[in-house]
Amino acid sequence: MACSSLPPNSPLTASESVPFAFWNLENLFDADDDPDNEGDDEYLPANEWTQERYALKIGHLAEAIDALDVDVLGVCEVENRRTLEDLVSHAAIAARGYQIAHLDSPDLRGIDLALLVAAPLGITGEPVLHPIDLGAGVRPTRGVLEVQLQIQSRPLTVLVNHWPSRYGGREVSAPRREMAAMVVRALIDERMRTAAQDGREAEVLVMGDFNDDPFDASVHAVLGAVRERRTVAHPYNLLTQNDKQTSPRLYNPTWSLFAEGDHGTYYYWNDWTWNVFDQIIVSPGLLDGQGLDYIEGSVRAHAPDFLRDTEKNAQRPARFRKFRGTWEEGYSDHFAIRGELSWN
Protein backbone atom coordinates (compact mmCIF):
# COMPACT_ATOMS: atom_id res chain seq x y z
CA MET A 1 0.00 0.00 0.00
CA ALA A 2 1.35 3.41 -0.91
CA CYS A 3 1.81 6.07 1.69
CA SER A 4 -0.70 8.31 -0.06
CA SER A 5 -3.52 5.97 0.88
CA LEU A 6 -2.84 6.34 4.60
CA PRO A 7 -4.84 8.73 6.76
CA PRO A 8 -2.93 11.87 7.79
CA ASN A 9 -0.17 11.32 10.37
CA SER A 10 -0.49 7.52 10.15
CA PRO A 11 2.74 5.64 10.84
CA LEU A 12 4.33 3.58 8.12
CA THR A 13 4.76 -0.14 8.62
CA ALA A 14 7.38 -2.41 7.11
CA SER A 15 4.91 -3.56 4.44
CA GLU A 16 4.32 -0.05 3.13
CA SER A 17 6.38 2.00 0.71
CA VAL A 18 6.93 5.59 -0.29
CA PRO A 19 6.58 5.86 -4.07
CA PHE A 20 8.40 8.77 -5.68
CA ALA A 21 9.14 10.05 -9.17
CA PHE A 22 10.62 12.82 -11.25
CA TRP A 23 9.04 14.21 -14.41
CA ASN A 24 10.05 16.90 -16.88
CA LEU A 25 6.68 18.52 -17.68
CA GLU A 26 7.86 20.06 -20.99
CA ASN A 27 7.22 23.79 -20.89
CA LEU A 28 4.32 24.12 -18.48
CA PHE A 29 3.62 27.82 -19.08
CA ASP A 30 0.38 29.63 -18.31
CA ALA A 31 -1.25 31.74 -21.04
CA ASP A 32 -0.63 35.11 -19.36
CA ASP A 33 2.21 37.43 -20.30
CA ASP A 34 4.82 37.98 -17.62
CA PRO A 35 6.38 41.36 -18.52
CA ASP A 36 9.51 40.45 -16.55
CA ASN A 37 10.06 37.23 -18.48
CA GLU A 38 10.67 37.33 -22.22
CA GLY A 39 11.01 33.57 -22.10
CA ASP A 40 7.25 33.13 -21.92
CA ASP A 41 6.53 35.03 -25.15
CA GLU A 42 6.30 31.77 -27.10
CA TYR A 43 3.49 30.65 -24.79
CA LEU A 44 0.88 33.36 -25.30
CA PRO A 45 -2.45 33.50 -27.18
CA ALA A 46 -0.74 35.34 -30.05
CA ASN A 47 1.20 32.12 -30.67
CA GLU A 48 -1.84 29.87 -30.22
CA TRP A 49 -1.02 29.10 -26.58
CA THR A 50 -4.52 29.90 -25.40
CA GLN A 51 -6.17 29.49 -22.01
CA GLU A 52 -8.02 26.50 -23.44
CA ARG A 53 -4.82 24.85 -24.62
CA TYR A 54 -3.15 25.55 -21.26
CA ALA A 55 -6.12 23.96 -19.47
CA LEU A 56 -5.86 20.94 -21.76
CA LYS A 57 -2.17 20.57 -20.93
CA ILE A 58 -2.93 20.81 -17.19
CA GLY A 59 -5.63 18.17 -17.55
CA HIS A 60 -3.37 15.80 -19.43
CA LEU A 61 -0.57 16.16 -16.88
CA ALA A 62 -2.96 15.63 -13.96
CA GLU A 63 -4.33 12.49 -15.62
CA ALA A 64 -0.80 11.16 -16.04
CA ILE A 65 0.22 12.04 -12.47
CA ASP A 66 -2.82 10.21 -11.15
CA ALA A 67 -1.67 7.11 -13.05
CA LEU A 68 1.90 7.64 -11.83
CA ASP A 69 0.56 7.33 -8.26
CA VAL A 70 3.38 8.73 -6.13
CA ASP A 71 3.69 10.59 -2.84
CA VAL A 72 6.80 12.59 -3.77
CA LEU A 73 7.10 14.08 -7.26
CA GLY A 74 9.94 16.26 -8.50
CA VAL A 75 9.18 18.30 -11.61
CA CYS A 76 10.94 20.73 -13.91
CA GLU A 77 10.07 23.10 -16.77
CA VAL A 78 7.28 24.89 -14.88
CA GLU A 79 6.88 28.63 -15.35
CA ASN A 80 5.77 29.65 -11.87
CA ARG A 81 3.92 28.68 -8.72
CA ARG A 82 0.56 29.42 -10.32
CA THR A 83 0.99 26.63 -12.85
CA LEU A 84 1.77 24.25 -9.99
CA GLU A 85 -1.29 25.36 -8.05
CA ASP A 86 -3.46 24.86 -11.13
CA LEU A 87 -1.97 21.40 -11.56
CA VAL A 88 -2.35 20.09 -7.99
CA SER A 89 -5.89 21.49 -7.70
CA HIS A 90 -7.09 19.65 -10.81
CA ALA A 91 -9.89 17.23 -10.01
CA ALA A 92 -7.84 14.21 -11.10
CA ILE A 93 -5.30 14.64 -8.29
CA ALA A 94 -6.73 17.24 -5.87
CA ALA A 95 -7.58 14.57 -3.29
CA ARG A 96 -3.89 13.72 -2.94
CA GLY A 97 -3.32 17.05 -1.21
CA TYR A 98 0.05 17.75 -2.77
CA GLN A 99 2.08 20.41 -0.96
CA ILE A 100 4.30 22.55 -3.19
CA ALA A 101 7.97 23.35 -2.64
CA HIS A 102 9.01 25.86 -5.30
CA LEU A 103 11.36 28.80 -5.80
CA ASP A 104 11.83 31.01 -8.85
CA SER A 105 15.02 30.20 -10.74
CA PRO A 106 17.34 32.56 -12.65
CA ASP A 107 16.82 30.65 -15.90
CA LEU A 108 16.30 33.10 -18.78
CA ARG A 109 13.32 31.14 -20.08
CA GLY A 110 11.75 31.37 -16.66
CA ILE A 111 11.46 27.62 -16.09
CA ASP A 112 11.68 26.35 -12.54
CA LEU A 113 12.02 23.24 -10.38
CA ALA A 114 9.52 22.06 -7.79
CA LEU A 115 8.72 19.19 -5.46
CA LEU A 116 5.15 18.01 -4.82
CA VAL A 117 4.61 16.12 -1.56
CA ALA A 118 1.38 14.30 -0.65
CA ALA A 119 -0.05 13.80 2.83
CA PRO A 120 0.81 12.32 5.27
CA LEU A 121 4.40 13.15 4.36
CA GLY A 122 5.54 16.58 5.42
CA ILE A 123 7.91 19.29 4.22
CA THR A 124 10.07 20.68 7.02
CA GLY A 125 11.59 24.14 6.89
CA GLU A 126 11.89 26.18 3.72
CA PRO A 127 13.18 24.94 0.36
CA VAL A 128 16.55 26.25 -0.78
CA LEU A 129 17.65 26.93 -4.35
CA HIS A 130 21.41 26.45 -4.58
CA PRO A 131 22.90 28.42 -7.50
CA ILE A 132 25.11 26.90 -10.18
CA ASP A 133 27.67 29.43 -11.37
CA LEU A 134 28.59 28.63 -14.97
CA GLY A 135 30.97 31.58 -15.29
CA ALA A 136 30.90 34.96 -16.97
CA GLY A 137 29.06 35.24 -20.26
CA VAL A 138 27.13 31.97 -19.83
CA ARG A 139 23.35 31.93 -19.57
CA PRO A 140 22.25 31.31 -15.97
CA THR A 141 20.79 27.91 -15.24
CA ARG A 142 18.16 26.54 -12.86
CA GLY A 143 20.15 25.73 -9.73
CA VAL A 144 19.49 22.78 -7.40
CA LEU A 145 16.30 22.72 -5.33
CA GLU A 146 16.82 21.23 -1.87
CA VAL A 147 13.77 20.16 0.13
CA GLN A 148 13.74 18.54 3.56
CA LEU A 149 11.05 15.95 4.27
CA GLN A 150 10.09 14.22 7.49
CA ILE A 151 9.04 10.57 7.23
CA GLN A 152 8.43 8.71 10.49
CA SER A 153 10.55 11.32 12.32
CA ARG A 154 13.34 10.44 9.88
CA PRO A 155 14.80 13.32 7.82
CA LEU A 156 15.03 12.81 4.06
CA THR A 157 16.89 15.31 1.88
CA VAL A 158 15.58 15.58 -1.68
CA LEU A 159 17.65 17.35 -4.35
CA VAL A 160 15.74 18.23 -7.54
CA ASN A 161 17.81 18.92 -10.65
CA HIS A 162 17.54 20.16 -14.22
CA TRP A 163 21.08 20.43 -15.52
CA PRO A 164 22.16 22.58 -18.50
CA SER A 165 21.06 21.30 -21.89
CA ARG A 166 23.19 19.93 -24.70
CA TYR A 167 22.69 23.08 -26.73
CA GLY A 168 25.74 23.50 -28.97
CA GLY A 169 26.57 19.79 -28.82
CA ARG A 170 27.22 17.20 -26.14
CA GLU A 171 30.98 17.71 -25.86
CA VAL A 172 30.87 21.51 -26.03
CA SER A 173 28.19 21.71 -23.35
CA ALA A 174 29.56 18.93 -21.10
CA PRO A 175 31.59 21.27 -18.83
CA ARG A 176 28.37 23.05 -17.83
CA ARG A 177 26.80 19.82 -16.62
CA GLU A 178 30.00 18.86 -14.85
CA MET A 179 29.87 22.17 -12.97
CA ALA A 180 26.29 21.36 -11.95
CA ALA A 181 27.47 17.94 -10.77
CA MET A 182 30.13 19.56 -8.58
CA VAL A 183 27.50 21.68 -6.84
CA VAL A 184 25.32 18.63 -6.16
CA ARG A 185 28.31 16.59 -4.99
CA ALA A 186 29.34 19.30 -2.52
CA LEU A 187 25.80 19.47 -1.13
CA ILE A 188 25.61 15.71 -0.64
CA ASP A 189 29.03 15.57 1.02
CA GLU A 190 28.02 18.32 3.43
CA ARG A 191 24.75 16.57 4.36
CA MET A 192 26.57 13.26 4.85
CA ARG A 193 29.27 14.78 7.06
CA THR A 194 26.67 16.49 9.23
CA ALA A 195 24.70 13.25 9.66
CA ALA A 196 27.85 11.25 10.43
CA GLN A 197 28.60 13.60 13.32
CA ASP A 198 25.29 12.41 14.80
CA GLY A 199 26.25 8.79 14.20
CA ARG A 200 23.98 8.14 11.23
CA GLU A 201 24.15 7.93 7.47
CA ALA A 202 22.37 10.79 5.67
CA GLU A 203 19.38 9.72 3.60
CA VAL A 204 19.62 11.76 0.38
CA LEU A 205 17.43 11.25 -2.67
CA VAL A 206 18.69 12.90 -5.87
CA MET A 207 16.37 13.18 -8.87
CA GLY A 208 16.22 15.15 -12.06
CA ASP A 209 16.73 15.67 -15.76
CA PHE A 210 20.52 15.63 -15.99
CA ASN A 211 20.71 16.02 -19.78
CA ASP A 212 23.35 13.31 -19.57
CA ASP A 213 23.18 9.53 -19.34
CA PRO A 214 24.32 7.52 -16.29
CA PHE A 215 27.61 6.68 -18.03
CA ASP A 216 28.52 10.29 -18.86
CA ALA A 217 31.34 11.90 -16.87
CA SER A 218 29.13 14.44 -15.11
CA VAL A 219 27.06 11.71 -13.47
CA HIS A 220 29.48 8.81 -13.19
CA ALA A 221 32.79 10.52 -12.46
CA VAL A 222 32.03 13.98 -11.04
CA LEU A 223 28.89 13.15 -9.08
CA GLY A 224 30.24 9.70 -8.25
CA ALA A 225 27.01 7.83 -8.99
CA VAL A 226 27.80 4.22 -9.94
CA ARG A 227 25.82 1.16 -11.03
CA GLU A 228 27.26 -1.31 -8.48
CA ARG A 229 25.07 -1.23 -5.37
CA ARG A 230 27.40 -3.46 -3.34
CA THR A 231 30.28 -0.98 -3.57
CA VAL A 232 28.03 1.83 -2.32
CA ALA A 233 26.54 -0.21 0.54
CA HIS A 234 29.94 -1.63 1.61
CA PRO A 235 31.09 -0.52 5.11
CA TYR A 236 34.22 0.99 3.57
CA ASN A 237 31.97 3.49 1.76
CA LEU A 238 30.10 4.57 4.91
CA LEU A 239 31.23 7.64 6.82
CA THR A 240 30.02 6.15 10.10
CA GLN A 241 32.24 3.09 9.64
CA ASN A 242 35.28 4.49 7.84
CA ASP A 243 36.67 7.77 9.12
CA LYS A 244 39.07 7.93 6.16
CA GLN A 245 36.22 8.12 3.65
CA THR A 246 35.63 11.69 2.46
CA SER A 247 33.32 11.48 -0.56
CA PRO A 248 31.35 8.21 -0.61
CA ARG A 249 30.06 6.73 -3.83
CA LEU A 250 26.38 7.10 -4.66
CA TYR A 251 24.12 4.45 -6.17
CA ASN A 252 22.46 5.02 -9.54
CA PRO A 253 19.79 2.34 -10.06
CA THR A 254 18.72 4.03 -13.29
CA TRP A 255 21.39 1.98 -15.07
CA SER A 256 18.83 -0.85 -15.09
CA LEU A 257 16.85 0.90 -17.83
CA PHE A 258 19.57 0.04 -20.33
CA ALA A 259 18.71 -3.63 -19.89
CA GLU A 260 15.30 -2.92 -21.41
CA GLY A 261 16.81 -2.45 -24.87
CA ASP A 262 15.58 0.28 -27.20
CA HIS A 263 13.98 2.45 -24.55
CA GLY A 264 14.71 5.33 -22.18
CA THR A 265 13.09 8.45 -20.74
CA TYR A 266 13.83 10.85 -23.61
CA TYR A 267 14.02 10.39 -27.37
CA TYR A 268 16.72 12.64 -28.82
CA TRP A 269 15.55 13.63 -32.29
CA ASN A 270 18.92 14.99 -33.44
CA ASP A 271 20.53 11.57 -33.07
CA TRP A 272 17.40 9.39 -33.36
CA THR A 273 18.40 7.68 -30.13
CA TRP A 274 16.98 6.98 -26.69
CA ASN A 275 18.60 8.56 -23.66
CA VAL A 276 18.21 8.02 -19.93
CA PHE A 277 18.51 11.68 -18.96
CA ASP A 278 15.97 11.42 -16.15
CA GLN A 279 17.55 9.61 -13.23
CA ILE A 280 17.20 8.60 -9.59
CA ILE A 281 20.34 8.50 -7.42
CA VAL A 282 20.55 7.57 -3.74
CA SER A 283 23.09 8.03 -0.96
CA PRO A 284 24.53 5.08 1.01
CA GLY A 285 22.13 5.95 3.84
CA LEU A 286 19.25 4.72 1.69
CA LEU A 287 20.90 1.30 1.37
CA ASP A 288 21.89 0.53 4.97
CA GLY A 289 18.75 -1.24 6.18
CA GLN A 290 17.91 1.45 8.72
CA GLY A 291 15.04 3.91 8.49
CA LEU A 292 14.28 4.54 4.82
CA ASP A 293 15.77 2.33 2.14
CA TYR A 294 15.61 2.29 -1.64
CA ILE A 295 13.69 -0.77 -2.87
CA GLU A 296 15.99 -2.57 -5.28
CA GLY A 297 14.44 -3.03 -8.72
CA SER A 298 11.72 -0.42 -8.20
CA VAL A 299 13.11 2.19 -10.61
CA ARG A 300 11.42 2.24 -13.99
CA ALA A 301 10.40 4.61 -16.74
CA HIS A 302 6.69 5.32 -16.40
CA ALA A 303 5.58 4.77 -19.99
CA PRO A 304 2.03 3.40 -20.27
CA ASP A 305 0.53 3.29 -23.74
CA PHE A 306 -1.51 6.47 -23.32
CA LEU A 307 1.70 8.47 -22.79
CA ARG A 308 3.23 7.20 -26.03
CA ASP A 309 3.21 8.71 -29.50
CA THR A 310 0.40 7.33 -31.65
CA GLU A 311 2.29 7.88 -34.90
CA LYS A 312 4.68 5.48 -36.63
CA ASN A 313 7.30 5.52 -33.86
CA ALA A 314 4.82 4.61 -31.14
CA GLN A 315 7.38 4.09 -28.38
CA ARG A 316 8.28 7.79 -28.05
CA PRO A 317 6.77 10.12 -25.45
CA ALA A 318 3.64 11.89 -26.73
CA ARG A 319 4.70 15.54 -26.74
CA PHE A 320 2.62 18.67 -26.22
CA ARG A 321 3.91 21.25 -28.70
CA LYS A 322 3.48 22.76 -32.13
CA PHE A 323 5.54 20.85 -34.67
CA ARG A 324 5.72 21.82 -38.35
CA GLY A 325 2.55 23.86 -38.07
CA THR A 326 0.49 21.20 -36.29
CA TRP A 327 -0.26 20.96 -32.59
CA GLU A 328 0.66 17.68 -30.91
CA GLU A 329 -1.51 17.73 -27.79
CA GLY A 330 0.00 14.91 -25.79
CA TYR A 331 1.69 15.12 -22.40
CA SER A 332 5.46 15.67 -22.32
CA ASP A 333 8.55 14.89 -24.37
CA HIS A 334 9.94 12.93 -21.40
CA PHE A 335 8.73 9.88 -19.54
CA ALA A 336 8.77 10.10 -15.75
CA ILE A 337 11.26 8.02 -13.77
CA ARG A 338 9.70 6.26 -10.76
CA GLY A 339 10.95 4.35 -7.73
CA GLU A 340 10.04 3.40 -4.17
CA LEU A 341 11.45 3.66 -0.67
CA SER A 342 10.69 1.22 2.14
CA TRP A 343 10.55 1.75 5.88
CA ASN A 344 12.62 -0.54 8.12
TABELBEL-V202238 format. One record per residue. N is the residue number from 1. RES is the residue in three letters. PSI is psi in degrees with one decimal (999 if undefined). BURIAL is b if it has 9 or more other ideal C-beta (glycine too) atoms within 8 Angstrom, else e. Layout:
BEGIN
n-><N;N>
res-><RES;RES>
psi-><PSI;PSI>
burial-><BURIAL;BURIAL>
END
This chain:
BEGIN
n-><1;2;3;4;5;6;7;8;9;10;11;12;13;14;15;16;17;18;19;20;21;22;23;24;25;26;27;28;29;30;31;32;33;34;35;36;37;38;39;40;41;42;43;44;45;46;47;48;49;50;51;52;53;54;55;56;57;58;59;60;61;62;63;64;65;66;67;68;69;70;71;72;73;74;75;76;77;78;79;80;81;82;83;84;85;86;87;88;89;90;91;92;93;94;95;96;97;98;99;100;101;102;103;104;105;106;107;108;109;110;111;112;113;114;115;116;117;118;119;120;121;122;123;124;125;126;127;128;129;130;131;132;133;134;135;136;137;138;139;140;141;142;143;144;145;146;147;148;149;150;151;152;153;154;155;156;157;158;159;160;161;162;163;164;165;166;167;168;169;170;171;172;173;174;175;176;177;178;179;180;181;182;183;184;185;186;187;188;189;190;191;192;193;194;195;196;197;198;199;200;201;202;203;204;205;206;207;208;209;210;211;212;213;214;215;216;217;218;219;220;221;222;223;224;225;226;227;228;229;230;231;232;233;234;235;236;237;238;239;240;241;242;243;244;245;246;247;248;249;250;251;252;253;254;255;256;257;258;259;260;261;262;263;264;265;266;267;268;269;270;271;272;273;274;275;276;277;278;279;280;281;282;283;284;285;286;287;288;289;290;291;292;293;294;295;296;297;298;299;300;301;302;303;304;305;306;307;308;309;310;311;312;313;314;315;316;317;318;319;320;321;322;323;324;325;326;327;328;329;330;331;332;333;334;335;336;337;338;339;340;341;342;343;344>
res-><MET;ALA;CYS;SER;SER;LEU;PRO;PRO;ASN;SER;PRO;LEU;THR;ALA;SER;GLU;SER;VAL;PRO;PHE;ALA;PHE;TRP;ASN;LEU;GLU;ASN;LEU;PHE;ASP;ALA;ASP;ASP;ASP;PRO;ASP;ASN;GLU;GLY;ASP;ASP;GLU;TYR;LEU;PRO;ALA;ASN;GLU;TRP;THR;GLN;GLU;ARG;TYR;ALA;LEU;LYS;ILE;GLY;HIS;LEU;ALA;GLU;ALA;ILE;ASP;ALA;LEU;ASP;VAL;ASP;VAL;LEU;GLY;VAL;CYS;GLU;VAL;GLU;ASN;ARG;ARG;THR;LEU;GLU;ASP;LEU;VAL;SER;HIS;ALA;ALA;ILE;ALA;ALA;ARG;GLY;TYR;GLN;ILE;ALA;HIS;LEU;ASP;SER;PRO;ASP;LEU;ARG;GLY;ILE;ASP;LEU;ALA;LEU;LEU;VAL;ALA;ALA;PRO;LEU;GLY;ILE;THR;GLY;GLU;PRO;VAL;LEU;HIS;PRO;ILE;ASP;LEU;GLY;ALA;GLY;VAL;ARG;PRO;THR;ARG;GLY;VAL;LEU;GLU;VAL;GLN;LEU;GLN;ILE;GLN;SER;ARG;PRO;LEU;THR;VAL;LEU;VAL;ASN;HIS;TRP;PRO;SER;ARG;TYR;GLY;GLY;ARG;GLU;VAL;SER;ALA;PRO;ARG;ARG;GLU;MET;ALA;ALA;MET;VAL;VAL;ARG;ALA;LEU;ILE;ASP;GLU;ARG;MET;ARG;THR;ALA;ALA;GLN;ASP;GLY;ARG;GLU;ALA;GLU;VAL;LEU;VAL;MET;GLY;ASP;PHE;ASN;ASP;ASP;PRO;PHE;ASP;ALA;SER;VAL;HIS;ALA;VAL;LEU;GLY;ALA;VAL;ARG;GLU;ARG;ARG;THR;VAL;ALA;HIS;PRO;TYR;ASN;LEU;LEU;THR;GLN;ASN;ASP;LYS;GLN;THR;SER;PRO;ARG;LEU;TYR;ASN;PRO;THR;TRP;SER;LEU;PHE;ALA;GLU;GLY;ASP;HIS;GLY;THR;TYR;TYR;TYR;TRP;ASN;ASP;TRP;THR;TRP;ASN;VAL;PHE;ASP;GLN;ILE;ILE;VAL;SER;PRO;GLY;LEU;LEU;ASP;GLY;GLN;GLY;LEU;ASP;TYR;ILE;GLU;GLY;SER;VAL;ARG;ALA;HIS;ALA;PRO;ASP;PHE;LEU;ARG;ASP;THR;GLU;LYS;ASN;ALA;GLN;ARG;PRO;ALA;ARG;PHE;ARG;LYS;PHE;ARG;GLY;THR;TRP;GLU;GLU;GLY;TYR;SER;ASP;HIS;PHE;ALA;ILE;ARG;GLY;GLU;LEU;SER;TRP;ASN>
psi-><133.9;152.4;-33.0;-17.3;-1.4;149.5;156.3;139.3;11.1;141.8;149.1;149.7;171.1;-21.1;-4.6;158.3;164.7;100.1;140.2;163.3;166.8;140.9;127.6;115.7;3.7;82.1;60.6;87.9;144.8;179.5;11.2;144.0;126.6;108.7;-18.3;1.6;98.9;-18.2;-15.4;2.3;-27.2;-21.7;64.9;159.9;-31.1;-24.2;25.9;12.9;84.2;170.0;-36.1;-41.0;-37.9;-45.1;-36.6;-43.1;-46.1;-45.0;-41.2;-44.4;-42.4;-40.9;-43.4;-38.4;-35.9;-42.6;-32.0;-39.8;65.9;159.6;-22.3;121.4;113.7;139.9;158.6;172.4;48.8;139.8;-40.5;179.5;-33.4;-42.7;-36.5;-41.0;-39.8;-38.4;-52.8;-18.4;-2.4;144.2;-29.9;-27.0;3.0;-35.2;-17.4;-19.3;42.0;126.9;153.1;126.1;116.0;143.4;144.4;137.3;164.1;4.9;134.8;-24.4;-9.1;22.7;138.8;173.6;155.7;161.8;129.3;129.2;122.2;150.8;146.4;10.2;154.1;145.0;131.3;137.7;-166.2;143.9;155.4;133.6;109.5;123.3;153.1;109.8;110.8;3.3;167.8;140.3;3.3;136.1;134.3;149.6;-174.7;-24.6;-173.8;123.2;119.9;127.7;133.4;127.3;157.2;118.8;112.6;42.9;9.9;126.4;136.2;123.2;126.6;127.7;116.6;131.3;150.2;90.9;162.4;146.3;178.0;21.9;128.6;-8.1;152.3;-48.2;-40.6;-38.6;-9.5;-41.8;-29.4;-38.9;-31.4;-34.0;-39.1;-41.7;-37.1;-37.9;-46.3;-42.8;-43.0;-40.0;-46.1;-45.0;-41.6;-43.8;-36.6;-39.9;-42.5;-44.2;-39.5;-31.9;-24.3;6.9;23.8;162.9;128.5;137.8;104.6;126.0;118.3;131.1;155.5;177.5;105.5;-7.4;21.0;158.6;166.5;-26.1;-6.8;154.2;-37.2;-40.9;-49.4;-46.3;-51.0;-50.5;-27.2;32.4;116.1;168.1;-14.6;102.3;-40.7;-32.6;-25.8;-38.2;-9.4;141.0;-31.8;-26.5;-1.1;129.4;-30.7;-14.2;-5.3;98.8;-5.1;-11.2;134.1;-29.8;79.6;149.8;154.4;159.4;129.1;90.6;-8.7;-16.9;-30.9;-21.6;-25.7;-22.6;-12.4;2.6;-136.2;77.5;161.4;-153.4;-14.2;133.8;114.8;106.9;-33.4;-36.4;-4.6;45.9;156.4;144.4;156.5;68.3;-29.9;120.1;158.0;129.0;138.8;151.4;164.4;-27.8;-15.8;15.7;4.0;4.5;11.1;136.0;-123.3;141.7;144.6;134.0;111.8;133.6;1.1;-18.0;132.9;157.4;129.4;101.5;58.9;163.7;-36.4;-14.4;0.7;154.2;138.2;-0.1;-160.9;-42.8;75.3;0.5;-11.5;156.5;140.4;108.0;165.0;95.5;167.9;125.2;117.8;43.9;-3.3;135.7;127.6;108.3;68.0;-117.6;-69.4;159.4;2.9;150.4;150.3;155.3;130.6;145.8;-176.0;148.0;148.6;163.2;127.8;999>
burial-><e;b;b;b;e;b;e;e;e;e;e;b;e;e;e;b;b;b;b;b;b;b;b;b;b;b;b;b;b;b;b;e;e;b;e;e;b;e;b;b;e;e;b;b;e;e;e;e;b;e;e;e;b;b;e;b;b;b;b;b;b;b;b;b;b;b;b;b;e;b;b;b;b;b;b;b;b;b;b;b;e;e;b;b;b;b;b;b;e;b;e;b;b;b;e;b;e;b;b;b;b;b;b;e;b;b;b;e;e;b;b;b;b;b;b;b;b;b;b;b;b;b;b;e;e;e;b;e;b;b;e;b;e;b;e;e;e;e;e;e;b;b;b;b;b;b;b;b;b;b;b;e;e;b;e;b;b;b;b;b;b;b;b;b;e;e;e;e;e;e;e;e;b;b;e;b;b;b;b;b;b;b;b;b;b;e;b;b;b;e;b;b;b;b;b;b;e;e;e;b;b;b;b;b;b;b;b;b;b;b;b;b;e;b;e;b;e;b;b;b;e;b;b;b;b;b;e;e;b;e;b;b;b;e;e;e;b;b;b;e;e;b;e;e;b;e;e;b;b;b;b;b;b;b;e;b;b;e;e;e;e;e;b;b;b;b;b;b;e;e;e;e;e;b;b;b;b;b;b;b;b;b;b;b;b;b;b;b;e;e;b;b;b;b;b;e;e;b;b;e;b;b;b;e;e;e;b;b;b;e;e;e;e;e;b;e;b;b;b;b;b;e;e;e;e;e;e;b;e;b;b;b;b;b;b;b;b;b;b;b;b;b;b;e>
END
